[in-house]
Amino acid sequence: MSEFSLNLNEDQLQLQKWIHEFGVDVIRPAAEEWDEREEFPFPIVEQAAQIGLYGWEFMAEAMMNDPSGLTMVVALEELFWADAGIGMAIMGTGLAAAGIAASGTPEQVMEWVPQAYGDADNLALGAFAASEPDAGSDVGGYRTRAVYDEAKDEWVLNGTKAWITNGGIADIHVVVAVVDPELGSKGHASFIVPPNTKGLSQGQKYKKHGIRASHTAEVVLEDVRVPGRCLLGGKEKLDERLARVRRGEKGNAQAAMQTFEATRPAVGAQAIGVARAAYEYSLEYAKERHAFGRPIIQNQSIAFMLADMATEIEASRLLIWRAAWLGKNGKFKNAEGSMAKLKAGRTATWVTERAIQILGGYGYTREYPVERWHRDAKIHDIFEGTEQIQQLVISRAISGLRIE
Ligand SMILES: Cc1cc2nc3c(=O)[nH]c(=O)nc-3n(C[C@H](O)[C@H](O)[C@H](O)COP(=O)(O)OP(=O)(O)OC[C@H]3O[C@@H](n4cnc5c(N)ncnc54)[C@H](O)[C@@H]3O)c2cc1C
């Protein structure tokens, strides 16, 4: 176990600088174009793969060789500072990788995670498909079914997934499906749908408010047949788990909580990357823009807004770094991961809105990037658990009660 420290080590500082430079040189100049095109920015992700920023080795290194937990959050803040839409395009496959790592055997992780990324010459993408049109927060409401065909040792998947990052354009889809409808959210399992599997297609592609370079679409599964080995964790483990649930034995809720909490600081780090971009830009703008014969920053109303923006970002980052360390070291007590994500999402939405205010009319136009950052910030209050779901998790953790 490492001690919690706010000092980044040499490797982390190098990584931060490396991503910042890629952000300045490659991502920022491309951000506006891909936001307007609302398409997956393949050429940019290919460049990220060429330098090793997009790839399974990067994820493995950042996740496994870092006892502090800070490497990933530092990387994400920098990437999303450059652009959240392209950042999400680069990081979307990580959702699939995390899904495989969470439920798969070590052999399955080694087989499927590299396939989800491909390589610089032959880029691949992964998608993690859990949400459905009628069930986002309410995971017990999933309807996508997986039925085992014992004669062929195959699973047959049917249903529709909604809001899926890289949905339909991914090579590897990780699909969460119901294997026992009577057990609610405890009757789920995750499956790999390998490349070019018959029956999987893209439904509608959503036209979004923000992170428009990231592809988000429905995934339709019609009699999708996958081999038995595509069940993450394997059949024996699934049968054992379902039997335990049917006997009414309590699962390891503490372990499950630690897993969910551990991914949330990462989303918070993305949010403050966007917030920092907007804060830095509006600080410079306020020093240069003159009104009534002086720079607008010399009005307290503007300077104090910037002071509050800086303070909120610093406070959010402290929560995120602490939560990332707690997550890595299995130390969560009161849903600190949810607290960090809740705070950072709100900070990003608020800071980017204030940035528009500081730029005035210019801030409201597409000539300046702050309106894009405001659109990009809002997603962090919604995905990976909405504001209200974070509040639910936190209130249950601090009270020990079943708050509804
Ligand atoms: C751009 C984007 C990318 C996404 N990527 C993925 C992905 O890759 N994979 C994936 O599986 N999903 C993905 N999602 C889905 C995302 O996780 C869901 O949108 C989110 O969980 C919310 O679900 P919902 O949209 O169905 O909203 P709902 O659950 O219908 O919520 C609607 C409102 O009701 C509130 N609410 C719901 N239940 C409660 C409650 N019990 N108490 C209080 N308030 C409540 C919510 O907070 C929200 O304000 C993505 C979504 C977006 C927009």
The ligand as a Tripos MOL2 file, in Angstrom:
@<TRIPOS>MOLECULE
LIG
   53    58     1     0     0
SMALL
NO_CHARGES

@<TRIPOS>ATOM
      1 C1        -22.9680   10.4540  -24.2900 C.3       1 LIG1
      2 C2        -23.3420    9.2460  -23.5000 C.ar      1 LIG1
      3 C3        -22.5240    8.1380  -23.4940 C.ar      1 LIG1
      4 C4        -22.8850    6.9930  -22.7800 C.ar      1 LIG1
      5 N1        -22.0960    5.8710  -22.8650 N.ar      1 LIG1
      6 C5        -22.5540    4.7120  -22.3210 C.ar      1 LIG1
      7 C6        -21.8390    3.4810  -22.5430 C.ar      1 LIG1
      8 O1        -20.7970    3.4490  -23.2060 O.2       1 LIG1
      9 N2        -22.3570    2.3420  -22.0260 N.ar      1 LIG1
     10 C7        -23.5100    2.3200  -21.3110 C.ar      1 LIG1
     11 O2        -23.9210    1.2530  -20.8940 O.2       1 LIG1
     12 N3        -24.1920    3.4710  -21.0670 N.ar      1 LIG1
     13 C8        -23.7610    4.6560  -21.5700 C.ar      1 LIG1
     14 N4        -24.4700    5.8200  -21.3640 N.ar      1 LIG1
     15 C9        -25.7060    5.7700  -20.6030 C.3       1 LIG1
     16 C10       -25.6580    6.5140  -19.2830 C.3       1 LIG1
     17 O3        -24.9040    5.8030  -18.3530 O.3       1 LIG1
     18 C11       -27.1170    6.7620  -18.8510 C.3       1 LIG1
     19 O4        -27.6380    7.7610  -19.7020 O.3       1 LIG1
     20 C12       -27.2160    7.1850  -17.4150 C.3       1 LIG1
     21 O5        -26.8960    6.1220  -16.5810 O.3       1 LIG1
     22 C13       -28.6210    7.6720  -17.0660 C.3       1 LIG1
     23 O6        -29.6020    6.7770  -17.4870 O.3       1 LIG1
     24 P1        -30.8720    7.3170  -18.3130 P.3       1 LIG1
     25 O7        -30.3500    8.1570  -19.4130 O.co2     1 LIG1
     26 O8        -31.7350    6.1610  -18.6500 O.co2     1 LIG1
     27 O9        -31.6410    8.2650  -17.2990 O.3       1 LIG1
     28 P2        -32.7130    7.8240  -16.2180 P.3       1 LIG1
     29 O10       -32.1830    6.7050  -15.4110 O.co2     1 LIG1
     30 O11       -34.0270    7.6510  -16.8920 O.co2     1 LIG1
     31 O12       -32.7480    9.1250  -15.3180 O.3       1 LIG1
     32 C14       -33.5240   10.2820  -15.6530 C.3       1 LIG1
     33 C15       -33.4750   11.2430  -14.4680 C.3       1 LIG1
     34 O13       -34.0600   10.6100  -13.3290 O.3       1 LIG1
     35 C16       -33.1380   10.5870  -12.2530 C.3       1 LIG1
     36 N5        -33.3170    9.3420  -11.4800 N.ar      1 LIG1
     37 C17       -33.3890    8.0720  -11.9540 C.ar      1 LIG1
     38 N6        -33.5330    7.2160  -10.9320 N.ar      1 LIG1
     39 C18       -33.5320    7.9410   -9.8000 C.ar      1 LIG1
     40 C19       -33.6210    7.6300   -8.4050 C.ar      1 LIG1
     41 N7        -33.7420    6.3780   -7.9750 N.pl3     1 LIG1
     42 N8        -33.5690    8.6560   -7.5250 N.ar      1 LIG1
     43 C20       -33.4580    9.9390   -7.9420 C.ar      1 LIG1
     44 N9        -33.3610   10.2980   -9.2270 N.ar      1 LIG1
     45 C21       -33.3880    9.3050  -10.1410 C.ar      1 LIG1
     46 C22       -31.7600   10.6570  -12.9120 C.3       1 LIG1
     47 O14       -30.7900   11.1740  -12.0260 O.3       1 LIG1
     48 C23       -32.0390   11.6120  -14.0650 C.3       1 LIG1
     49 O15       -32.0010   12.9290  -13.6160 O.3       1 LIG1
     50 C24       -24.0890    6.9820  -22.0290 C.ar      1 LIG1
     51 C25       -24.9010    8.1250  -22.0210 C.ar      1 LIG1
     52 C26       -24.5670    9.2260  -22.7540 C.ar      1 LIG1
     53 C27       -25.5020   10.4170  -22.7590 C.3       1 LIG1
@<TRIPOS>BOND
     1     1     2 1
     2     2     3 ar
     3     2    52 ar
     4     3     4 ar
     5     4     5 ar
     6     4    50 ar
     7     5     6 ar
     8     6     7 ar
     9     6    13 1
    10     7     8 2
    11     7     9 ar
    12     9    10 ar
    13    10    11 2
    14    10    12 ar
    15    12    13 ar
    16    13    14 ar
    17    14    15 1
    18    14    50 ar
    19    15    16 1
    20    16    17 1
    21    16    18 1
    22    18    19 1
    23    18    20 1
    24    20    21 1
    25    20    22 1
    26    22    23 1
    27    23    24 1
    28    24    25 2
    29    24    26 1
    30    24    27 1
    31    27    28 1
    32    28    29 2
    33    28    30 1
    34    28    31 1
    35    31    32 1
    36    32    33 1
    37    33    34 1
    38    33    48 1
    39    34    35 1
    40    35    36 1
    41    35    46 1
    42    36    37 ar
    43    36    45 ar
    44    37    38 ar
    45    38    39 ar
    46    39    40 ar
    47    39    45 ar
    48    40    41 1
    49    40    42 ar
    50    42    43 ar
    51    43    44 ar
    52    44    45 ar
    53    46    47 1
    54    46    48 1
    55    48    49 1
    56    50    51 ar
    57    51    52 ar
    58    52    53 1
@<TRIPOS>SUBSTRUCTURE
     1 LIG1         1 GROUP 0 **** ****
